Amino acid sequence: MTCVGIDVAKDHLDLAIRFDSDKKRTRRFDNNSDGIDQLEEQLTQVEPERIVLEATGGYERPVSAALAAAGLPVAVVNPRQTRDFARATGRLAKTDEIDACVLALFAERIKPEVRPAPSADQEVFSALVARRRQLQKMKTAEENRLGTAPSEAVRSDIEEHLAFLEERLEETERQIEEAVENSPLWRQEEELLCSIPGVAEATAHVLMAELPELGEANRQEIAKLAGVAPLNRDSGKHRGERSTWGGRASVRKALYMAALSATQYNRKIREFYDRLVDRGKAKKTALVACMRKLLVIMNTMMKNGTHWNPEYQASSA
């Protein structure tokens, strides 16, 4: 079994290859188109079982996309997982080469799941949705500053910036809507998701962009990916409270807003929420349960290509 780890930096890529004999080979490539082509050529000759990279804020995307397009098995993992793995195996020193070797060992021992690389259109759509979120955050920050502006000059500058952000936000919204309109698949997904009372287009777009596994994974897997699966905290005779954590933060926030709306406007979700509260569940706990129920319903609808049906969905969730 041959496993590969690639430590990604802005300017270079550190490669580590582990062979069956426990031998290692390391090499550094430039993180540009020529370096990625050389890396791809070498790995195609090696034919690894699994290639692991960390998510590094976007620097990993060109290389992971190129390797996946070449038919190589690529897994992009959470850096927290690999850091915990390194500490657990006693590898406390840190250099780019050591990190690459740790990733190769992680690939061999943990065997993270290899998922298909997103298409170019999916990458663009995800970037647009992320950009909308960034613009909304900047707009909120400027609106907060406007209320405490110490002078008219500062107030005027903030108002001018707010007008610019509003313009860019409208343009980004237009590009998102245009991307959905030009894709029959995305139009169908948006229509299915928005047929659920309480789910708006903004929520649907976040799920379409940042949870592409929706409709492909089972109910347990999709809940873990979104960070709404209750996790055990038991040890010996102690039975701790189940709690949810991890997952994709942007997806979890979108589900929270959808669940909040659904408890007001979706009869089935409201009844479910009220039953939990009547049984003594904390309101926050009941709301998280509604988030998970909504997600499972969405997953079933996307898998079957069916619109919202409260009677059917209530039993399948």
Backbone hydrogen bonds, N-H to C=O, Kabsch-Sander energy under -0.5 kcal/mol:
donor,donor_aa,acceptor,acceptor_aa,energy
3,C,1,M,-0.5
3,C,18,R,-1.9
4,V,50,R,-2.4
5,G,16,A,-2.7
6,I,52,V,-2.2
7,D,14,D,-2.5
8,V,6,I,-0.6
9,A,7,D,-0.5
9,A,12,H,-2.3
13,L,29,F,-3.3
14,D,7,D,-2.6
15,L,13,L,-0.6
15,L,27,R,-3.4
16,A,5,G,-2.4
17,I,25,R,-2.6
18,R,3,C,-3.1
19,F,23,K,-2.4
22,D,19,F,-2.1
25,R,17,I,-1.7
27,R,15,L,-1.9
29,F,13,L,-2.8
31,N,11,D,-2.3
32,N,30,D,-1.7
36,I,32,N,-2.8
37,D,33,S,-2.0
38,Q,34,D,-2.2
39,L,35,G,-2.5
40,E,36,I,-2.8
41,E,37,D,-2.2
42,Q,38,Q,-2.1
43,L,39,L,-2.5
44,T,40,E,-2.2
45,Q,41,E,-1.3
46,V,42,Q,-1.6
47,E,43,L,-2.2
49,E,2,T,-3.2
50,R,2,T,-0.9
51,I,73,P,-2.4
52,V,4,V,-2.5
53,L,75,A,-2.1
54,E,6,I,-0.6
55,A,77,V,-2.2
56,T,54,E,-0.6
59,Y,56,T,-1.0
61,R,58,G,-1.3
64,S,60,E,-2.5
65,A,61,R,-2.7
66,A,62,P,-2.1
67,L,63,V,-2.4
68,A,64,S,-2.3
69,A,65,A,-2.3
70,A,66,A,-1.2
71,G,68,A,-1.8
72,L,67,L,-2.3
74,V,72,L,-1.0
75,A,51,I,-2.9
77,V,53,L,-2.8
77,V,75,A,-0.6
81,Q,78,N,-1.0
82,T,78,N,-1.2
83,R,79,P,-2.3
84,D,80,R,-2.3
85,F,81,Q,-2.1
86,A,82,T,-2.5
87,R,83,R,-2.2
88,A,84,D,-2.3
89,T,85,F,-1.6
90,G,87,R,-1.4
91,R,86,A,-2.6
92,L,90,G,-1.2
99,D,95,T,-2.8
100,A,96,D,-2.0
101,C,97,E,-2.0
102,V,98,I,-2.5
103,L,99,D,-2.2
104,A,100,A,-1.9
105,L,101,C,-2.3
106,F,102,V,-2.7
107,A,103,L,-2.2
108,E,104,A,-1.7
109,R,105,L,-2.8
110,I,106,F,-2.3
111,K,106,F,-1.0
115,R,74,V,-0.7
115,R,113,E,-0.6
123,E,119,S,-2.3
124,V,120,A,-2.1
125,F,121,D,-2.5
126,S,122,Q,-2.6
127,A,123,E,-2.1
128,L,124,V,-2.0
129,V,125,F,-2.2
130,A,126,S,-2.4
131,R,127,A,-2.3
132,R,128,L,-2.2
133,R,129,V,-1.7
134,Q,130,A,-2.0
135,L,131,R,-2.5
136,Q,132,R,-2.3
137,K,133,R,-1.9
138,M,134,Q,-2.3
139,K,135,L,-2.4
140,T,136,Q,-2.3
141,A,137,K,-2.3
142,E,138,M,-2.3
143,E,139,K,-2.3
144,N,140,T,-2.0
145,R,141,A,-1.8
146,L,142,E,-2.0
147,G,143,E,-1.0
148,T,145,R,-1.1
149,A,146,L,-1.2
155,R,151,S,-2.4
156,S,152,E,-2.6
157,D,153,A,-2.0
158,I,154,V,-2.5
159,E,155,R,-2.6
160,E,156,S,-2.1
161,H,157,D,-2.2
162,L,158,I,-2.7
163,A,159,E,-2.0
164,F,160,E,-1.8
165,L,161,H,-2.6
166,E,162,L,-2.5
167,E,163,A,-1.9
168,R,164,F,-2.3
169,L,165,L,-2.6
170,E,166,E,-2.3
171,E,167,E,-1.9
172,T,168,R,-2.4
173,E,169,L,-2.5
174,R,170,E,-2.1
175,Q,171,E,-2.1
176,I,172,T,-2.2
177,E,173,E,-2.6
178,E,174,R,-2.3
179,A,175,Q,-2.3
180,V,176,I,-2.2
181,E,177,E,-2.4
182,N,178,E,-1.9
183,S,180,V,-1.3
187,R,183,S,-2.4
188,Q,184,P,-2.0
189,E,185,L,-2.4
190,E,186,W,-2.7
191,E,187,R,-2.2
192,L,188,Q,-2.4
193,L,189,E,-2.5
194,C,190,E,-2.6
195,S,191,E,-0.6
195,S,192,L,-0.7
196,I,193,L,-1.5
199,V,196,I,-2.3
200,A,198,G,-0.6
204,A,200,A,-2.2
205,H,201,E,-2.7
206,V,202,A,-1.8
207,L,203,T,-2.2
208,M,204,A,-2.6
209,A,205,H,-2.3
210,E,206,V,-3.0
211,L,207,L,-1.6
214,L,211,L,-2.0
216,E,213,E,-2.8
217,A,213,E,-2.1
222,I,218,N,-2.6
223,A,219,R,-1.5
224,K,220,Q,-1.8
225,L,221,E,-2.3
226,A,222,I,-1.6
227,G,223,A,-0.7
227,G,224,K,-0.6
228,V,223,A,-2.6
229,A,223,A,-0.7
231,L,243,S,-2.9
235,S,238,H,-1.9
238,H,235,S,-2.2
240,G,233,R,-1.4
240,G,238,H,-0.6
243,S,231,L,-1.5
248,R,225,L,-1.6
249,A,247,G,-0.7
252,R,248,R,-2.4
253,K,249,A,-2.4
254,A,250,S,-1.8
255,L,251,V,-2.4
256,Y,252,R,-2.1
257,M,253,K,-2.0
258,A,254,A,-2.0
259,A,255,L,-2.9
260,L,256,Y,-2.4
261,S,257,M,-2.0
262,A,258,A,-2.7
263,T,259,A,-2.1
264,Q,261,S,-1.4
265,Y,261,S,-2.2
266,N,262,A,-2.5
267,R,265,Y,-0.6
270,R,266,N,-2.9
271,E,267,R,-2.5
272,F,268,K,-2.0
273,Y,269,I,-2.7
274,D,270,R,-2.7
275,R,271,E,-2.1
276,L,272,F,-1.8
277,V,273,Y,-2.2
278,D,274,D,-2.6
279,R,275,R,-1.4
280,G,277,V,-1.7
281,K,276,L,-2.3
286,A,282,A,-2.7
287,L,283,K,-2.1
288,V,284,K,-2.2
289,A,285,T,-2.1
290,C,286,A,-1.7
291,M,287,L,-2.0
292,R,288,V,-2.2
293,K,289,A,-2.4
294,L,290,C,-2.8
295,L,291,M,-2.3
296,V,292,R,-2.5
297,I,293,K,-2.3
298,M,294,L,-2.7
299,N,295,L,-2.6
300,T,296,V,-2.2
301,M,297,I,-2.6
302,M,298,M,-2.8
303,K,299,N,-2.1
304,N,300,T,-2.3
305,G,301,M,-1.7
306,T,301,M,-1.5
313,Q,309,N,-3.2
314,A,310,P,-1.5
315,S,311,E,-0.8
315,S,312,Y,-0.6
316,S,312,Y,-1.7
317,A,313,Q,-1.7
